[in-house]
């Protein structure tokens, strides 16, 4: 989960994602796994599908070489353009 927290911190620091998602993911990732899993798999008060589509786990699961390739391929995009959403 540390890698997912790092991704969310990057979203926040570089303005790569909506504050709604950043705030919610920060809160979710602070929860114990037993509380986090049902949120991630359920409706989560209507947020479940959106949170699964904008998950830090996809970027966290990618190795550093893949992340670097994505970042290298994104040169020329604005800082507001999400690399991974």
PESUL-V901004 format. One record per residue. N is the residue number from 1. SS is DSSP state (H for helix, E for strand, C for the rest). PSI is psi in whole degrees, -180 to 180 (none if undefined). Layout:
N,SS,PSI / N,SS,PSI
This chain:
1,C,-20 / 2,H,-41 / 3,H,-40 / 4,H,-40 / 5,H,-37 / 6,H,-41 / 7,H,-46 / 8,H,-39 / 9,H,-39 / 10,H,-43 / 11,H,-45 / 12,H,-48 / 13,H,-34 / 14,H,6 / 15,C,38 / 16,C,-5 / 17,C,157 / 18,C,141 / 19,H,-29 / 20,H,-46 / 21,H,-42 / 22,H,-50 / 23,H,-44 / 24,H,-43 / 25,H,-39 / 26,H,-42 / 27,H,-44 / 28,H,-44 / 29,H,-14 / 30,C,-11 / 31,C,155 / 32,C,152 / 33,H,-36 / 34,H,-26 / 35,H,-31 / 36,H,-45 / 37,H,-48 / 38,H,-35 / 39,H,-45 / 40,H,-30 / 41,H,-13 / 42,C,-164 / 43,C,-31 / 44,C,52 / 45,C,42 / 46,C,-9 / 47,C,-15 / 48,H,-57 / 49,H,-43 / 50,H,-41 / 51,H,-35 / 52,H,-30 / 53,H,-22 / 54,C,65 / 55,C,137 / 56,H,-11 / 57,H,-28 / 58,H,-48 / 59,H,-36 / 60,H,-32 / 61,H,-21 / 62,C,139 / 63,C,164 / 64,H,-33 / 65,H,-40 / 66,H,-45 / 67,H,-43 / 68,H,-39 / 69,H,-42 / 70,H,-45 / 71,H,-41 / 72,H,-38 / 73,H,-13 / 74,C,1 / 75,C,136 / 76,C,-14 / 77,C,154 / 78,C,159 / 79,C,-15 / 80,C,-7 / 81,C,119 / 82,C,133 / 83,C,-41 / 84,C,127 / 85,C,none
